[in-house]
Amino acid sequence: MNTFQNISNFFTEEKTFVTIGTFDGVHFGHQKILEKLVFEAKQAGKKSVLLTFFPHPRMVLQKDAKIEMINTIHERSALLEKTGLDYLIIHPFSKAFSKTTALEFVRDTLVNKLNISKLIIGYDHHFGKNREGNITQLTEHSLVYNFTVEEILAQDIDDVSISSTKIRQALISGSLKTANKYLGYPFMLNGIVVNGKQLGGKIGYPTANIDIKETYKLIPKAGVYVVKSNIQNKIIFGMMNIGCRPTVDGNHQTIEVHFFDFNQDLYGKHLTVELLYFLRDEHKFDAIPLLIAQLKKDEDTARDYIKDNC
């Protein structure tokens, strides 16, 4: 997959099959669209293209809105790499670009830049200034500019309409099983391991403290999770706490991972943590010994889950 950070840098003389969208989560529904795009493009001897945007339009147009994305742009790119796409174009979204009319977008972007032969889009797709463009307009423009349009209906993707919004709601409510089912892969967190207060080591549960720089990244419900990471090409399991550590009077959210049967120094390293199972909500314990006892129970439950499911 060749990636371009701006559509102005893209050029091809070959005809393309294109899909457009944010594709946050690259969830099961997105994957169905991309599978269809890649397959049909190959069958027709054309190149497959996904045109996506960053920042998310709401980050630009609604500055005060709190945006929580399932994927960082780097996570999204890595997931898209696995789909077999020929080209990924991540076009910068700006206020100026938001003023592009539907006609201008079709003519200048799809036709003149992408050399489009076919557009495959998801159900109820809107585009252009004030989201004025829709499937009806696309079909009308396609007749003028000689390309075809195919809309994938919701029921053709899944019996239950999958959406990034539903996945976000599931993660925030602690319904990790539902979120992972819709995603088609375990939800992940990516960050750098930083120094913490090293309280975990003092009670027998040393942790890697994950710092996530992307402030728009959705952080799931506070609590304890079963997780895994690939560290030096080896899968390491563990349990992770998201929360404010109320038992030790914490005052800000932390993400801490205790890896089982592992004692290497991870400070400064980049870590990808996949969330497998939600164990319990965060609690405040009256004394440290009660916290330690609960952590031991969490570890036993986590190890049982890993043994039975991983």
C-alpha positions as CSV (number, residue, x, y, z in Angstrom):
1,M,0.0,0.0,0.0
2,N,1.4,3.4,-1.0
3,T,0.4,6.2,1.3
4,F,0.1,9.9,0.4
5,Q,-0.4,12.7,3.0
6,N,-2.0,15.1,0.5
7,I,-4.1,14.5,-2.6
8,S,-2.0,17.1,-4.4
9,N,0.9,14.6,-4.2
10,F,-1.1,11.8,-5.9
11,F,-1.0,11.1,-9.6
12,T,-1.9,8.0,-11.6
13,E,-2.6,7.4,-15.3
14,E,-4.4,4.1,-14.3
15,K,-8.1,4.1,-13.7
16,T,-9.1,3.7,-10.1
17,F,-11.8,2.2,-7.9
18,V,-12.4,4.6,-5.0
19,T,-14.0,4.7,-1.6
20,I,-14.2,7.8,0.7
21,G,-14.6,8.2,4.4
22,T,-13.1,8.7,7.9
23,F,-13.1,4.9,8.5
24,D,-12.5,5.5,12.2
25,G,-12.0,2.1,13.8
26,V,-11.6,0.3,10.5
27,H,-14.4,-1.9,11.9
28,F,-16.2,-4.9,10.5
29,G,-18.5,-2.8,8.4
30,H,-15.6,-0.8,7.0
31,Q,-13.7,-4.0,6.3
32,K,-16.6,-5.3,4.2
33,I,-16.5,-2.2,2.0
34,L,-12.7,-2.4,1.6
35,E,-12.8,-6.1,0.8
36,K,-15.3,-5.4,-1.9
37,L,-13.3,-2.4,-3.2
38,V,-10.0,-4.3,-3.4
39,F,-11.6,-7.4,-4.9
40,E,-13.6,-5.6,-7.6
41,A,-10.6,-3.4,-8.5
42,K,-8.4,-6.4,-9.0
43,Q,-11.0,-8.2,-11.1
44,A,-11.3,-5.1,-13.3
45,G,-7.5,-4.6,-13.6
46,K,-7.8,-1.2,-11.7
47,K,-6.1,0.3,-8.7
48,S,-8.0,0.6,-5.3
49,V,-7.9,3.9,-3.5
50,L,-9.2,5.0,-0.1
51,L,-9.5,8.7,0.4
52,T,-9.7,9.7,4.0
53,F,-9.2,12.8,6.0
54,F,-7.2,14.0,9.0
55,P,-8.0,15.8,11.3
56,H,-11.5,14.6,11.6
57,P,-13.9,17.3,10.2
58,R,-15.5,17.9,13.6
59,M,-12.0,18.7,15.0
60,V,-11.8,21.6,12.5
61,L,-15.4,22.8,12.3
62,Q,-16.4,22.3,15.9
63,K,-13.4,23.4,17.9
64,D,-15.3,23.2,21.2
65,A,-16.5,19.7,20.6
66,K,-14.8,16.8,22.5
67,I,-13.7,14.4,19.8
68,E,-12.9,10.8,20.8
69,M,-11.5,8.6,18.0
70,I,-11.3,4.9,18.1
71,N,-8.0,5.0,16.3
72,T,-5.1,7.4,16.1
73,I,-4.2,8.2,12.5
74,H,-1.2,5.9,12.8
75,E,-3.3,3.1,14.1
76,R,-5.8,3.6,11.3
77,S,-3.0,3.5,8.7
78,A,-1.6,0.3,10.1
79,L,-5.0,-1.4,10.0
80,L,-5.6,-0.2,6.5
81,E,-2.3,-1.6,5.4
82,K,-3.7,-5.1,6.1
83,T,-6.6,-4.7,3.7
84,G,-4.7,-5.0,0.4
85,L,-5.4,-1.4,-0.7
86,D,-3.2,-0.1,-3.5
87,Y,-3.3,3.6,-2.3
88,L,-4.2,5.4,0.9
89,I,-4.6,9.1,0.7
90,I,-4.8,11.0,4.0
91,H,-5.8,14.5,2.9
92,P,-5.5,17.3,5.5
93,F,-9.0,18.5,6.4
94,S,-9.3,22.3,6.7
95,K,-11.9,25.0,6.8
96,A,-11.0,25.9,3.2
97,F,-11.4,22.3,2.1
98,S,-14.8,22.2,3.9
99,K,-16.1,24.8,1.5
100,T,-15.6,22.6,-1.5
101,T,-18.9,22.0,-3.2
102,A,-20.1,18.5,-4.1
103,L,-19.6,19.3,-7.8
104,E,-16.1,20.6,-7.3
105,F,-15.2,17.6,-5.2
106,V,-16.4,15.2,-7.9
107,R,-14.8,17.1,-10.8
108,D,-11.5,18.2,-9.2
109,T,-10.8,15.4,-6.8
110,L,-12.5,12.2,-8.0
111,V,-12.2,12.7,-11.7
112,N,-9.2,15.0,-12.3
113,K,-6.9,13.7,-9.4
114,L,-8.0,10.2,-8.8
115,N,-8.9,9.2,-12.4
116,I,-11.9,7.4,-11.1
117,S,-13.6,4.5,-12.8
118,K,-15.9,3.4,-10.0
119,L,-16.9,4.8,-6.6
120,I,-18.0,2.3,-3.8
121,I,-19.5,4.0,-0.8
122,G,-21.3,3.0,2.4
123,Y,-24.9,3.6,3.2
124,D,-26.1,7.2,3.5
125,H,-22.8,8.8,2.6
126,H,-22.7,12.6,2.5
127,F,-19.9,14.9,1.3
128,G,-19.0,18.4,0.1
129,K,-19.9,21.8,1.5
130,N,-22.6,21.5,4.2
131,R,-22.7,17.8,3.4
132,E,-24.8,18.7,0.4
133,G,-23.6,15.7,-1.7
134,N,-25.5,12.4,-1.5
135,I,-26.0,9.2,-3.5
136,T,-28.4,11.0,-5.8
137,Q,-26.0,13.7,-6.7
138,L,-23.1,11.3,-7.1
139,T,-25.2,9.2,-9.6
140,E,-26.0,12.3,-11.6
141,H,-22.4,13.5,-11.7
142,S,-21.2,10.0,-12.6
143,L,-23.3,10.1,-15.8
144,V,-21.5,13.4,-16.8
145,Y,-18.0,12.3,-15.9
146,N,-18.2,8.7,-17.0
147,F,-17.8,6.6,-13.8
148,T,-20.1,4.3,-11.9
149,V,-21.4,4.5,-8.3
150,E,-22.3,1.6,-6.0
151,E,-23.8,2.1,-2.6
152,I,-23.4,-0.7,-0.1
153,L,-26.6,-0.9,2.0
154,A,-26.5,-1.4,5.7
155,Q,-28.2,-4.8,5.6
156,D,-25.5,-6.0,3.1
157,I,-22.8,-5.3,5.7
158,D,-24.4,-6.9,8.7
159,D,-27.8,-7.7,10.3
160,V,-26.9,-5.2,13.0
161,S,-25.9,-1.8,11.7
162,I,-22.3,-1.3,12.7
163,S,-21.1,2.2,13.3
164,S,-18.1,3.9,14.9
165,T,-20.5,5.7,17.3
166,K,-21.8,2.4,18.6
167,I,-18.3,1.1,19.1
168,R,-17.3,4.3,21.0
169,Q,-20.4,3.9,23.2
170,A,-19.5,0.3,24.0
171,L,-16.0,1.2,25.0
172,I,-17.1,4.0,27.2
173,S,-19.6,1.8,28.9
174,G,-17.2,-1.1,29.5
175,S,-18.8,-3.4,26.9
176,L,-15.4,-4.4,25.5
177,K,-16.7,-7.7,24.1
178,T,-19.3,-5.9,21.9
179,A,-16.7,-3.3,20.8
180,N,-14.2,-6.0,19.8
181,K,-16.9,-8.0,18.0
182,Y,-17.8,-4.9,15.9
183,L,-14.2,-4.0,15.3
184,G,-13.2,-7.5,14.2
185,Y,-10.0,-7.1,16.3
186,P,-9.1,-6.1,19.9
187,F,-9.3,-2.4,20.6
188,M,-5.8,-1.1,21.2
189,L,-3.9,1.7,23.0
190,N,-0.5,3.0,21.8
191,G,2.0,5.0,23.7
192,I,5.4,5.5,25.3
193,V,6.3,3.9,28.6
194,V,7.1,6.6,31.1
195,N,8.2,6.8,34.7
196,G,5.4,6.6,37.2
197,K,5.5,6.7,41.0
198,Q,6.6,3.1,41.1
199,L,3.9,2.2,43.7
200,G,3.0,-1.0,41.9
201,G,6.5,-2.4,42.4
202,K,6.3,-1.8,46.1
203,I,3.2,-4.0,46.4
204,G,4.4,-6.7,44.1
205,Y,2.7,-5.5,40.9
206,P,5.2,-3.4,38.9
207,T,3.5,-1.6,36.0
208,A,4.4,0.0,32.7
209,N,2.8,3.5,32.6
210,I,1.6,4.3,29.1
211,D,1.6,7.9,28.0
212,I,-0.7,8.5,25.0
213,K,0.2,11.8,23.2
214,E,-2.9,11.9,20.9
215,T,-5.5,13.8,23.1
216,Y,-8.3,12.8,20.7
217,K,-7.8,9.1,21.3
218,L,-10.7,7.5,23.1
219,I,-9.8,6.0,26.4
220,P,-12.2,3.2,27.5
221,K,-14.1,3.0,30.8
222,A,-12.0,3.1,33.9
223,G,-11.3,-0.3,35.3
224,V,-9.2,-3.4,35.0
225,Y,-8.7,-5.2,31.7
226,V,-6.9,-8.4,30.5
227,V,-4.4,-7.3,27.8
228,K,-1.6,-8.5,25.6
229,S,1.3,-6.9,23.8
230,N,3.9,-8.0,21.3
231,I,7.3,-7.2,23.0
232,Q,10.4,-8.1,21.0
233,N,8.3,-10.5,18.8
234,K,6.9,-12.3,21.8
235,I,3.3,-12.2,23.0
236,I,3.1,-11.1,26.6
237,F,-0.2,-11.1,28.6
238,G,-1.1,-9.0,31.5
239,M,-3.7,-6.9,33.2
240,M,-4.1,-3.1,32.8
241,N,-5.7,-0.5,35.0
242,I,-7.3,2.6,33.6
243,G,-8.2,5.1,36.3
244,C,-7.1,7.6,38.9
245,R,-5.8,5.1,41.6
246,P,-8.3,6.3,44.3
247,T,-6.8,3.9,46.9
248,V,-3.5,5.9,46.9
249,D,-5.2,9.3,46.4
250,G,-4.4,9.6,42.7
251,N,-5.7,12.8,41.1
252,H,-5.3,12.2,37.4
253,Q,-6.0,9.4,35.0
254,T,-3.2,6.8,34.4
255,I,-2.9,3.7,32.2
256,E,-0.8,1.1,33.9
257,V,0.0,-2.4,32.6
258,H,1.3,-5.3,34.8
259,F,2.7,-8.0,32.5
260,F,2.7,-11.6,33.8
261,D,6.0,-13.5,34.0
262,F,7.9,-10.5,32.6
263,N,10.5,-8.3,34.2
264,Q,12.3,-6.3,31.4
265,D,12.9,-2.6,31.5
266,L,10.4,-0.9,29.1
267,Y,11.0,2.8,29.9
268,G,11.1,4.9,26.8
269,K,9.8,2.1,24.6
270,H,6.7,2.3,22.4
271,L,4.0,-0.1,23.4
272,T,0.9,-1.4,21.7
273,V,-1.6,-2.9,24.2
274,E,-4.6,-4.9,22.9
275,L,-7.6,-5.0,25.3
276,L,-9.0,-8.6,25.5
277,Y,-11.5,-8.6,28.4
278,F,-13.0,-6.2,30.9
279,L,-12.4,-7.6,34.4
280,R,-14.0,-5.1,36.7
281,D,-14.7,-1.4,37.5
282,E,-12.2,0.7,39.4
283,H,-12.7,0.7,43.2
284,K,-11.3,2.5,46.1
285,F,-10.1,0.2,48.9
286,D,-9.8,1.2,52.5
287,A,-6.3,-0.2,52.9
288,I,-3.4,-1.3,50.7
289,P,-3.6,-4.9,51.9
290,L,-7.2,-5.0,50.5
291,L,-6.0,-3.7,47.2
292,I,-3.2,-6.3,47.0
293,A,-5.8,-9.1,47.8
294,Q,-8.0,-7.8,45.0
295,L,-5.1,-7.6,42.5
296,K,-4.3,-11.2,43.3
297,K,-7.9,-12.1,42.5
298,D,-7.7,-10.1,39.3
299,E,-4.5,-11.9,38.3
300,D,-6.1,-15.3,38.9
301,T,-9.2,-14.4,36.9
302,A,-7.0,-12.9,34.1
303,R,-4.8,-16.0,33.9
304,D,-7.9,-18.2,33.7
305,Y,-9.3,-16.1,30.9
306,I,-6.0,-16.3,29.0
307,K,-5.8,-20.1,29.5
308,D,-9.3,-20.6,28.2
309,N,-9.4,-18.1,25.4
310,C,-6.0,-17.2,24.1
